[in-house]
């Protein structure tokens, strides 16, 4: 089934001009066309239409995934938060006190991937060495890349510490590319950077809607 995703503003990616009222036509797990909604809507009148507020961008990339997913523990809410609190736990001593099994590490990573999807993340970069963690990430739909350099401390919000939102984009929105993008409740790229990724409205990976703000 063809699906036409459209938003107030389309940001195709680095080096590409913003497109007001732009749309992405998804066919299966790939992007078939990108262009003005009026043009694509008329040409593909039978396509299902999803209208989103804000900006539609390539999905985001998080660096330092090994730090975020293997050396940070995310308490299980509500079962562990009374004892451990709600904040992520990091640091070698604190993690050693938890006496984590591989299964608990995998479940923690699964909770973290849900947080990443809710921030428009479609790919993570880092060296994941715990099998249960890697399995949780792959099953979530996120792409796993090798380690990449990063200047700021790793964050679940890939926009944190950046000077341009496009620096966090993973790929381009263009015909033939994977259907892997996100929508944010922002007016433009500058507003997106100021607000951060927590304003994510929807995340699409492989043509599937894996996160939608309720």
Steps between C-alpha positions, in 0.01 A plus 500: 500500500621849416505747787546874461649674804472878497586775747505878521868500405720232347873507580653254251849510652841667468541698179131480413260794512207489747166429332187658653205264475732223385418131495670161492338216306580164662474175306569203727821568689635765262439855385348513150467876455562827684334827405217746564195337654265651243700344218541156655147493638359559153728245335437230763142565604459139615783524757420506869579843642654577838503871583742610769549835674844658506810390310572169328871412497734208445516285812764588757829331585624452857873461563656327797244220507732277705504763776124554485389138466768286665646730765171656610210327672139612456284395798184308422201723573311434728669184631843646583445873526397498867841358589718639222319818395408593145831645378740292292786351704859516376850474641696181557444488878125563480457239227709246694268547800204403281657159422347506153443179309514499121122464496454816708744684276296396197174612660659833594613546139149421380361777720769734371417424136140603566629832630715537188211426264298762689773749408500428128811282511538243221867402540762468773878500473726316741668168578237280666661196663219362720297257285170569680545874450579467132201268453268750670625782277471302177150377589390857564561582133792735564801474268828425677810673363862478608648755739503862384676796667296728720588820679230539763412232757268232352133584543165339423427830325725502192443875456654585837818704467476547124513828310288375207214251503617353170811367672279239666316393183564147378479495121284701262135506406515411132360245257666164544603561861371288790171624645665613822394838634349693790254782565546767767269765641722787388473787255837459326854365546598772747191444710564125493853550630380729779221266610697178472385159388243450777249679275489194275152429366574187295785271399490283187752223429475267202168660413353399838373748757702393807420800717206735509438754772172429674 
